[in-house]
Amino acid sequence: MKRAALWILATNLLGACGASSEGGSPLATREALFDAFVAAICEREAACCPKNETATECSSHFAKLIAPLVSNQAFKIDAEKAAACRATIASTTCDVVGAHGGILPLAFCGQFWSGTTPNGAACGIGDLYNAVWSDEECASGFCVEHVCTVPGGVDAKCSDTGGCLPGQWCNAERCRPRVANGGDCTDELCLEGFACNRTSFDTPTCQPLVVIEPGAECVPGTTCRLGDETCRCSVEGCPYGTCGDTSHCKQ
């Protein structure tokens, strides 16, 4: 997945409403559906972390990011799931919103979109934002060099944007296996759930990530119990801090 932050976004449209798959939604169009979803996350940010930005600024910032989801018909949208998630977002506490830096991820309740572009067809064509969504545009979940493809095994050709099976990563344009617990990670990546321990002079090895609760200190080899891969700090770009730090948000 190439979405680095997909942290996106109801105002009076948040009420529960019956909806089926895209097209059967009470929201008239895809645009209206995404406008409502973006508004949902931005309204929570404005309410919980007012020093971040206004809801209008937030919506504007994310308009380009989600444009491919709105305009590309290769994405199938489940309006029922989107409506249910808007309701969930509306009731999400400020502690949770703040722990995510103020902006809940687009897939906060799980994905409500899926790609349908077949293998061999073009993908990720256009600007940077199309490239961000290129893997998810494909039914296979993999877009390599702008072509939807089935992921290959070890030593298969790949790119920085994908093309390898789960449990692998792309290194020098070839799929490489991720390293298991206790393995040498000098030049390799560890399996999910493990981190490369580089805190001693010994050969770095993959060790289990230690899950910490909100309020605990973020140190190498730990991950917050917030669903995020990294700890959140009150200062953007800060490498360490407190798990789920909400000091910059309204308490």
KEKE-3310 file (N, C-alpha, C; in steps of 0.2 Angstrom, whole numbers, plus 5000, padded with zeros to 4 digits):
npx = (5004:5002:4998:5003:4998:4984:4974:4959:4943:4907:4896:4880:4877:4879:4870:4862:4858:4849:4857:4863:4875:4887:4878:4865:4865:4858:4865:4867:4878:4894:4903:4896:4896:4909:4912:4905:4911:4924:4921:4916:4928:4935:4927:4928:4941:4942:4934:4940:4954:4957:4967:4974:4969:4956:4940:4937:4950:4955:4947:4950:4964:4963:4956:4963:4970:4960:4955:4957:4949:4937:4935:4939:4932:4936:4937:4926:4913:4907:4893:4886:4894:4902:4893:4890:4902:4904:4895:4901:4913:4907:4904:4916:4928:4937:4949:4953:4953:4963:4974:4977:4983:4974:4968:4958:4961:4957:4953:4947:4937:4939:4941:4930:4930:4935:4947:4945:4952:4958:4971:4985:4980:4982:4987:4988:4990:4994:4994:5004:4995:4986:4996:4998:4986:4988:4990:4979:4969:4970:4962:4970:4977:4990:5000:5012:5025:5015:5006:4993:4996:4999:5006:5023:5034:5048:5063:5056:5052:5050:5044:5048:5035:5028:5022:5026:5023:5014:5024:5035:5047:5052:5068:5081:5074:5070:5060:5061:5062:5055:5063:5063:5059:5073:5082:5095:5095:5102:5103:5090:5072:5061:5048:5031:5026:5038:5053:5069:5082:5093:5101:5112:5130:5131:5127:5112:5096:5080:5067:5052:5039:5035:5020:5013:5003:4992:5000:5012:5030:5037:5048:5062:5057:5044:5027:5012:4996:4986:4983:4991:5006:5017:5022:5013:5017:5017:5023:5025:5035:5044:5054:5052:5042:5027:5015:5001:5000:4991:4993:4993:4980:4963:4957)
npy = (4994:5011:5022:5034:5042:5043:5050:5054:5060:5075:5081:5088:5078:5066:5058:5042:5031:5022:5012:5005:4996:5007:5019:5015:5023:5035:5047:5058:5057:5050:5060:5067:5058:5056:5069:5070:5061:5066:5077:5072:5068:5079:5088:5082:5083:5097:5100:5092:5095:5110:5118:5113:5115:5123:5116:5118:5121:5108:5100:5105:5102:5088:5086:5084:5072:5062:5063:5053:5042:5047:5050:5040:5027:5014:5011:5003:5008:5005:5011:5009:5004:5015:5025:5019:5020:5034:5037:5031:5038:5050:5048:5046:5048:5062:5059:5048:5053:5063:5055:5050:5061:5070:5068:5056:5040:5037:5024:5021:5013:5002:4997:5005:5004:4996:4990:4987:4985:4975:4962:4966:4977:4996:5006:5018:5029:5046:5060:5062:5058:5049:5039:5036:5028:5017:5003:4999:5002:4991:4975:4964:4970:4974:4985:4987:4996:5003:4994:4982:4968:4951:4947:4942:4928:4925:4934:4938:4951:4968:4984:4999:5003:4992:4974:4962:4948:4946:4946:4948:4960:4973:4974:4981:4980:4967:4954:4951:4940:4944:4946:4934:4931:4934:4934:4940:4957:4966:4971:4970:4969:4966:4954:4958:4964:4963:4971:4978:4977:4988:4992:4989:4984:4972:4961:4967:4961:4954:4957:4954:4966:4977:4980:4995:5004:5019:5033:5028:5028:5030:5021:5014:4999:4998:4999:5008:5004:5009:5005:5011:5011:5018:5028:5042:5059:5075:5084:5087:5076:5073:5060:5051:5049:5051:5038:5040:5054:5068:5081:5092:5094:5099:5095)
npz = (5000:4996:5002:5012:5022:5022:5029:5032:5031:5046:5045:5045:5037:5043:5049:5052:5039:5027:5015:5000:4990:4980:4971:4975:4986:4997:4996:4983:4973:4969:4972:4982:4992:4996:4999:5011:5019:5020:5026:5038:5045:5046:5053:5065:5068:5069:5080:5090:5090:5089:5086:5076:5062:5052:5048:5035:5029:5031:5023:5011:5010:5008:4997:4984:4987:4988:4976:4965:4970:4969:4956:4947:4940:4941:4954:4965:4975:4992:4998:5009:5019:5020:5025:5037:5043:5044:5054:5064:5065:5069:5082:5088:5101:5108:5113:5106:5093:5095:5098:5085:5080:5076:5064:5058:5050:5033:5031:5043:5049:5041:5024:5012:4999:4983:4971:4953:4942:4929:4928:4918:4913:4912:4926:4940:4932:4928:4939:4955:4965:4959:4958:4971:4974:4966:4968:4975:4965:4957:4954:4959:4968:4966:4958:4946:4939:4932:4928:4931:4940:4944:4960:4961:4966:4977:4971:4960:4948:4953:4960:4968:4972:4973:4970:4976:4986:5001:5016:5010:5002:4992:4985:4977:4965:4965:4973:4990:5004:5019:5035:5048:5066:5076:5065:5054:5051:5044:5031:5027:5028:5042:5046:5047:5063:5069:5074:5068:5079:5083:5093:5099:5098:5092:5078:5070:5074:5070:5081:5092:5091:5104:5111:5117:5128:5127:5133:5137:5135:5119:5112:5103:5094:5099:5098:5096:5104:5095:5083:5074:5065:5070:5084:5090:5091:5099:5092:5075:5066:5076:5082:5093:5107:5117:5117:5109:5112:5117:5119:5112:5109:5112:5129)
capx = (5000:5006:4995:5007:4995:4977:4970:4954:4938:4901:4892:4873:4875:4881:4864:4861:4853:4850:4861:4866:4881:4887:4872:4859:4866:4854:4869:4866:4883:4900:4906:4893:4897:4916:4912:4902:4915:4929:4918:4916:4934:4938:4923:4930:4948:4941:4931:4945:4961:4956:4973:4977:4967:4949:4937:4938:4957:4956:4944:4954:4970:4962:4953:4967:4972:4955:4952:4956:4944:4930:4934:4941:4927:4939:4935:4919:4912:4902:4891:4883:4900:4904:4888:4891:4909:4903:4891:4906:4917:4904:4904:4923:4930:4943:4955:4955:4955:4969:4979:4979:4986:4968:4965:4957:4962:4951:4950:4946:4932:4940:4940:4924:4932:4939:4949:4942:4956:4961:4978:4987:4978:4986:4985:4992:4992:4992:4998:5006:4989:4984:5001:4997:4981:4988:4989:4972:4965:4970:4959:4975:4980:4997:5002:5020:5027:5009:5002:4991:4999:4999:5012:5028:5037:5055:5067:5052:5053:5046:5047:5047:5028:5024:5023:5028:5018:5014:5030:5041:5048:5056:5075:5085:5070:5068:5056:5065:5058:5056:5067:5059:5061:5080:5086:5099:5091:5107:5101:5083:5066:5058:5041:5026:5025:5044:5057:5076:5085:5100:5103:5119:5135:5130:5123:5105:5091:5073:5064:5045:5037:5032:5014:5012:4997:4993:5003:5018:5035:5038:5055:5063:5055:5038:5021:5006:4990:4981:4982:4996:5013:5022:5019:5011:5020:5014:5027:5026:5042:5047:5055:5049:5037:5022:5010:4994:5000:4986:4995:4991:4973:4958:4956)
capy = (5000:5017:5028:5036:5045:5043:5052:5058:5064:5074:5087:5086:5072:5060:5054:5035:5031:5015:5013:4999:4998:5013:5020:5015:5027:5041:5053:5057:5055:5048:5066:5069:5053:5057:5076:5069:5057:5070:5082:5069:5067:5086:5091:5079:5087:5104:5099:5090:5098:5116:5122:5111:5119:5123:5110:5120:5120:5101:5097:5107:5098:5081:5085:5081:5066:5057:5064:5047:5038:5050:5051:5034:5022:5007:5010:5001:5011:5002:5017:5007:5004:5022:5028:5016:5023:5041:5037:5029:5044:5056:5047:5045:5053:5066:5055:5044:5058:5066:5050:5050:5067:5075:5066:5049:5038:5035:5017:5020:5007:4997:5000:5004:5004:4991:4991:4982:4985:4968:4961:4968:4984:5001:5008:5023:5034:5053:5063:5058:5056:5043:5034:5034:5024:5013:4996:4998:5002:4984:4969:4960:4974:4976:4989:4987:4999:5006:4988:4978:4961:4946:4947:4936:4925:4928:4935:4941:4958:4972:4991:5002:5004:4985:4969:4957:4944:4947:4943:4950:4967:4974:4977:4981:4978:4960:4952:4947:4938:4948:4941:4931:4932:4932:4934:4946:4962:4972:4974:4967:4971:4961:4952:4962:4962:4963:4977:4977:4979:4991:4996:4986:4983:4965:4960:4968:4955:4955:4955:4955:4973:4977:4984:4999:5008:5026:5036:5025:5031:5027:5019:5009:4992:4998:5001:5010:5000:5013:5003:5014:5007:5022:5032:5049:5064:5081:5089:5083:5074:5070:5053:5048:5053:5047:5034:5043:5060:5072:5087:5098:5094:5101:5090)
capz = (5000:4995:5006:5018:5028:5021:5036:5029:5034:5043:5048:5045:5033:5047:5052:5050:5033:5023:5009:4997:4986:4977:4966:4979:4992:4997:4993:4975:4969:4973:4975:4988:4997:4998:5002:5017:5023:5021:5031:5045:5049:5047:5058:5072:5069:5071:5087:5095:5089:5085:5084:5070:5056:5052:5044:5028:5027:5031:5017:5005:5009:5006:4991:4979:4989:4987:4969:4961:4972:4967:4948:4944:4940:4942:4961:4967:4982:4996:5001:5015:5023:5021:5029:5044:5046:5045:5060:5069:5066:5073:5089:5091:5106:5106:5115:5100:5087:5096:5097:5078:5077:5074:5058:5058:5043:5028:5032:5051:5050:5036:5017:5009:4992:4981:4964:4949:4936:4928:4927:4912:4912:4915:4933:4942:4927:4930:4944:4961:4969:4956:4959:4978:4975:4960:4970:4976:4959:4954:4957:4962:4974:4964:4951:4945:4933:4929:4925:4936:4939:4950:4963:4960:4972:4979:4965:4955:4947:4957:4960:4975:4973:4975:4966:4980:4990:5009:5019:5005:5001:4985:4986:4970:4960:4966:4979:4994:5009:5025:5040:5054:5073:5077:5059:5053:5047:5043:5025:5026:5032:5046:5045:5051:5070:5072:5072:5068:5085:5081:5099:5102:5093:5089:5072:5072:5073:5071:5088:5092:5093:5111:5111:5122:5129:5127:5139:5138:5131:5113:5111:5097:5095:5102:5093:5100:5103:5092:5076:5069:5065:5073:5089:5088:5095:5099:5087:5069:5064:5082:5081:5099:5111:5121:5113:5109:5115:5115:5123:5107:5108:5118:5133)
cpx = (5004:5004:4999:5003:4987:4973:4965:4947:4931:4897:4885:4872:4877:4876:4864:4856:4854:4853:4863:4873:4881:4881:4866:4860:4861:4858:4869:4872:4889:4904:4903:4895:4904:4916:4910:4907:4921:4927:4918:4922:4936:4934:4926:4937:4946:4938:4936:4952:4960:4962:4977:4976:4959:4946:4938:4945:4958:4953:4948:4960:4969:4959:4957:4969:4967:4952:4951:4951:4937:4929:4935:4936:4929:4938:4928:4919:4906:4899:4888:4888:4902:4899:4889:4897:4908:4899:4896:4911:4914:4904:4911:4925:4936:4949:4957:4957:4962:4975:4981:4981:4980:4965:4964:4958:4956:4948:4950:4942:4934:4939:4933:4924:4936:4941:4946:4946:4959:4968:4980:4985:4982:4983:4990:4994:4989:4997:5000:5000:4986:4989:5000:4992:4982:4987:4982:4967:4965:4966:4964:4978:4987:4997:5009:5021:5020:5005:5000:4993:4998:5006:5017:5031:5044:5059:5063:5053:5048:5048:5045:5039:5024:5026:5026:5023:5019:5020:5036:5042:5053:5063:5079:5081:5068:5065:5061:5061:5060:5059:5062:5062:5069:5085:5090:5096:5096:5105:5094:5078:5063:5051:5037:5026:5032:5048:5065:5079:5092:5103:5109:5124:5135:5126:5116:5101:5084:5070:5056:5044:5034:5026:5013:5006:4998:4995:5010:5023:5036:5046:5056:5061:5048:5033:5015:5000:4984:4979:4987:5002:5018:5018:5018:5014:5016:5017:5028:5034:5046:5048:5052:5045:5033:5017:5003:4994:4995:4987:4993:4984:4969:4957:4949)
cpy = (5006:5023:5029:5038:5044:5045:5057:5058:5061:5079:5085:5080:5065:5056:5047:5035:5024:5017:5006:5001:5004:5013:5019:5019:5033:5048:5052:5055:5053:5054:5068:5064:5054:5064:5075:5066:5061:5075:5079:5069:5075:5089:5088:5082:5094:5105:5097:5093:5105:5120:5119:5115:5119:5117:5112:5119:5112:5098:5099:5103:5091:5080:5082:5074:5060:5058:5057:5042:5040:5049:5044:5028:5015:5006:5008:5004:5007:5008:5015:5007:5011:5026:5026:5019:5030:5042:5035:5035:5049:5055:5045:5050:5057:5063:5051:5048:5061:5061:5049:5056:5072:5072:5059:5047:5036:5028:5016:5014:5001:5000:4999:5005:4998:4992:4985:4981:4978:4968:4962:4974:4989:5003:5014:5028:5041:5056:5059:5055:5049:5037:5031:5028:5018:5005:4995:4998:4995:4979:4965:4963:4975:4979:4990:4990:5001:5000:4984:4971:4957:4946:4941:4934:4929:4928:4938:4948:4962:4979:4993:5003:4997:4980:4962:4954:4947:4943:4944:4957:4967:4978:4976:4978:4970:4959:4948:4945:4942:4943:4940:4933:4930:4932:4940:4951:4968:4975:4972:4970:4965:4960:4957:4960:4962:4969:4975:4980:4981:4994:4994:4986:4976:4966:4962:4962:4957:4953:4957:4963:4972:4982:4988:5002:5015:5029:5033:5028:5027:5027:5014:5002:4992:5000:5003:5005:5005:5011:5006:5010:5011:5025:5039:5053:5070:5086:5085:5082:5072:5063:5049:5052:5049:5044:5038:5050:5065:5079:5093:5099:5097:5095:5090)
cpz = (5000:4999:5012:5023:5027:5027:5034:5032:5034:5047:5048:5041:5037:5050:5049:5044:5029:5017:5006:4994:4982:4971:4970:4985:4991:4996:4986:4971:4973:4976:4981:4994:5000:5001:5010:5022:5025:5027:5038:5049:5050:5052:5065:5073:5072:5078:5092:5095:5086:5083:5078:5063:5056:5047:5037:5025:5026:5025:5011:5004:5007:5000:4985:4981:4987:4980:4965:4963:4970:4959:4945:4945:4941:4950:4962:4974:4985:5000:5008:5020:5025:5025:5036:5047:5048:5052:5066:5071:5070:5080:5092:5096:5104:5108:5109:5094:5089:5096:5090:5075:5075:5068:5058:5051:5039:5029:5040:5053:5045:5029:5015:5001:4990:4973:4960:4942:4935:4927:4920:4910:4915:4922:4935:4937:4929:4935:4950:4964:4966:4957:4967:4979:4969:4962:4971:4970:4956:4958:4961:4968:4972:4958:4951:4938:4928:4925:4931:4935:4945:4953:4962:4967:4973:4972:4959:4954:4951:4957:4967:4977:4974:4970:4970:4984:4997:5012:5015:5005:4995:4987:4980:4965:4960:4973:4983:5000:5015:5030:5046:5061:5074:5071:5058:5049:5045:5036:5023:5030:5036:5044:5049:5058:5073:5070:5072:5074:5083:5087:5102:5096:5090:5082:5074:5070:5074:5078:5088:5094:5100:5110:5117:5122:5128:5134:5140:5134:5125:5113:5105:5099:5099:5097:5098:5099:5101:5085:5071:5070:5069:5079:5087:5093:5095:5094:5081:5068:5070:5082:5087:5103:5116:5116:5114:5112:5112:5117:5118:5106:5114:5122:5136)
residu = (MET:LYS:ARG:ALA:ALA:LEU:TRP:ILE:LEU:ALA:THR:ASN:LEU:LEU:GLY:ALA:CYS:GLY:ALA:SER:SER:GLU:GLY:GLY:SER:PRO:LEU:ALA:THR:ARG:GLU:ALA:LEU:PHE:ASP:ALA:PHE:VAL:ALA:ALA:ILE:CYS:GLU:ARG:GLU:ALA:ALA:CYS:CYS:PRO:LYS:ASN:GLU:THR:ALA:THR:GLU:CYS:SER:SER:HIS:PHE:ALA:LYS:LEU:ILE:ALA:PRO:LEU:VAL:SER:ASN:GLN:ALA:PHE:LYS:ILE:ASP:ALA:GLU:LYS:ALA:ALA:ALA:CYS:ARG:ALA:THR:ILE:ALA:SER:THR:THR:CYS:ASP:VAL:VAL:GLY:ALA:HIS:GLY:GLY:ILE:LEU:PRO:LEU:ALA:PHE:CYS:GLY:GLN:PHE:TRP:SER:GLY:THR:THR:PRO:ASN:GLY:ALA:ALA:CYS:GLY:ILE:GLY:ASP:LEU:TYR:ASN:ALA:VAL:TRP:SER:ASP:GLU:GLU:CYS:ALA:SER:GLY:PHE:CYS:VAL:GLU:HIS:VAL:CYS:THR:VAL:PRO:GLY:GLY:VAL:ASP:ALA:LYS:CYS:SER:ASP:THR:GLY:GLY:CYS:LEU:PRO:GLY:GLN:TRP:CYS:ASN:ALA:GLU:ARG:CYS:ARG:PRO:ARG:VAL:ALA:ASN:GLY:GLY:ASP:CYS:THR:ASP:GLU:LEU:CYS:LEU:GLU:GLY:PHE:ALA:CYS:ASN:ARG:THR:SER:PHE:ASP:THR:PRO:THR:CYS:GLN:PRO:LEU:VAL:VAL:ILE:GLU:PRO:GLY:ALA:GLU:CYS:VAL:PRO:GLY:THR:THR:CYS:ARG:LEU:GLY:ASP:GLU:THR:CYS:ARG:CYS:SER:VAL:GLU:GLY:CYS:PRO:TYR:GLY:THR:CYS:GLY:ASP:THR:SER:HIS:CYS:LYS:GLN)
# end
